[in-house]
């Protein structure tokens, strides 16, 4: 049975036996990212390491046929995305704080469970502590090159 043009089938020896999506006219595989990540504003609010780790977890979930719970060590994740173990602990804590994942600490290595977009928290917006109008006028903007003469 031939594969459809928009999908590619991997051999069982590689470990992938499920049909997966490929880019049009190529054999390069891809995986989905929840649109809610962009629609809710999380993609703009996450730090680069947090975004990279969340996408890596999605990739591993896709590799495991859409598993909702991943049991993976920091070392394995570092091989995937290059985030160091200490940073990874901080990033996992932040992703759990944001409500994007849950950390199940009863096993070693820890298990990470994806939380559905319907249960995500709203991203917080932090206002700029300085008023914009203060620096908008030239007389309020400090000029470091202006010489002041003592009077």
ABEGO torsion letter per residue (X at the ends): XBBBAABBBBBAAAGBABBBBBBBGBABBBBBBBAAAAAAGAAAABBAAAAAAAAAAAAAAAAAGGBABBBBBAAAAAAAAGBBAAAAAAAAAAAAAAGABBBBAABOBBBBBBBBAAABBBBBBBBBABBAAAAABAAABBBAABBBBBX
